[in-house]
Amino acid sequence: MRLRSSLRPCALVLATALITACAATPTATRTPIATTPAAPPQVEVPVIKRPDGETAAWWFRHGAAEAARRGSTTAKARNLILFVGDGMSLTTVAAARILAGQRAGQSGEEYRLSWEDFGHTALSRTYNTDLQTPDSAGTMSAMATGVKTRGGVISVDQSMKRGDCTGLAEGARLSLWELAADAGLETGVVTTARLTHATPAATLAHVPDRNWEADIDTPEAARTLGCIDIAQQMIANPHGHGPTVLMGGGRVNFMPASQTDPEYPEQIGRRKDGRDLIAQWQQAHPKGSYVWNNAQLAAAPQDAPLLGLFEPSHMQWEHERNASPEGEPSLAQMTRAAIERLRHNDKGFVLLVEGGRIDHGNHNGNAFRALKETIAMSDAVRTAREMTSEADTLILVTADHSHSLVFTGYPDRGNPILGLAANKDAHGVTKPTLAKDGLPYTTLVYANGPGHRDAAKRPDPSLEDTAAPDYLQQALVPLEAETHGGDDVGLWASGPGADAVRGNIEQNTIFHLLLQAQPALRQSVCARYGCTAEGVPVNLPQSH
């Protein structure tokens, strides 16, 4: 007790000194205490028996939940660009990467396509509601509307049967492009396929059969029930002011049969209803430009709408493309032209860019052209990234489905990707690897397709130029056309909302990743169709 008493005066003096010292010292800046970020919204999804319990409303809510729990709603993107490499399987990506690298003087394996520098990736499950191995119509409809659906149908839900227009008013599902137009954003569609082909069609059309590209393709019974051909819907879409930019092939689907094609006099329009949809577009866009070659595209004003129809059917292969003023633009050039016209809107834009002919090369069993088209899409993605800011533009790169292209054997590093699988022997001499039948084989083959040779013995590929543009890789199963694959495809992301792209997702979630990342678009959808308390659009937008 005495010790404590004797220390008390000292303690009082020390305390007084400390208080005085603190008072004389400048006030220190307080460091904020780190707070835990708010947890991403959790959307409840009904537990159902699958696949029987799946409906359009369930698919929409499920996709919204997948995107929201990954944090998509925290993004603040102004512009949204979706690149779709039609049929661009992971094998196609890897082989195209190597081909591009080898043509740049590298061994190839270390090369990177433009989107492979994006920091966020995921895998996308591509099956349709009725098909294990999907078709492009159903897969792009899933990405365009947020709802998985049947194969062969365009932006209608699984309640509709292919080829039957009954219930179209209830079954049609609004697309991201239509919702964006209603919200005052600019929209655009660019493709190297026909503009009326499955992937671009899903952005603006609603039909239960992908083949109804022009009126001549649409059955009378379907027209009686209210179905309108794809070309007509692309030109006269009622949402907002419609698309600002449309570019691709398929010119004759927009021309009456009485009209001669401007580039190929021997061809005429396909429309039997007498409609001149090009003239109809020009009347609706008096300041806009209709173009069908490079010279006209270069002369078109950048502050006005643009309709570009560069071929009667699909656009030319990149390998054969005529790049002269009388020829047609590359996918990268069309991407540039689209962004130049869409970026003037302060609210932002939504753009689809499709490398449509990757798919055609694979269907033909022709790896050369499939890979060349993939490299062309890489150039287009690079153009888009250079023309936009990563701070306000979300770019997603994906495929609608896979293919049966196979990367096989044990070739040496740097072996020509379009060549024979080969290795160096002990003396450093490169020799082809021989199969069990005593013949060499190429590194790239197809599981099925036209490359199958009906012969008692497999042909010797060393007797052919396997790197030639027209060479068809050998195939195991004989088919007139090679088929799609049912395996997952890649999804690469850059920009606001890119960090939500991770893991393994259902393909329809891509719609929700885009929608939730654009605040103005999301708010518009919430105002029209309702959202959760956290602002997640979960209610199926109605088209009627």
Secondary structure, 3 states (H helix, E strand, C coil): CHHHHHHHHHHHHHHHHHHHHHHHCCCCCCCCCCCCCCCCCCCCCCCCCCCCCCCHHHHHHHHHHHHHCCCHHHCCCCEEEEEEECCCCHHHHHHHHHHHHHHCCCCCCCCCCHHHHCCEEEEEECCCCCCCCCCHHHHHHHHHHCCCCCCCCECECCCCCCCCCCCHHHHEECCHHHHHHHCCCEEEEEEEEECCCHHHHCCCCCECCCCCCCHHHCCHHHHHCCCCCHHHHHHCCCCCCCCCEEEEECHHHHCECCCECCCCCCCECCECCCCCHHHHHHHHCCCCEEECCHHHHHHCCCCCCEEEECCCCCCCCCCCCCCCCCCCCCHHHHHHHHHHHHCCCCCCEEEEEEECHHHHHHHCCCHHHHHHHHHHHHHHHHHHHHHCCCCCEEEEEEECCEECEEECCCCCCCCCCCCECEEECCCCCEEECECCCCCECECEEEEEECCCCCCCCCCCHHHCCCCCCCCCCCEEEECCCCCEECCCEEEEEECCCHHHCCCEEECCHHHHHHHHHCHHHHHHHHHHHCECCCCCECCCCECC
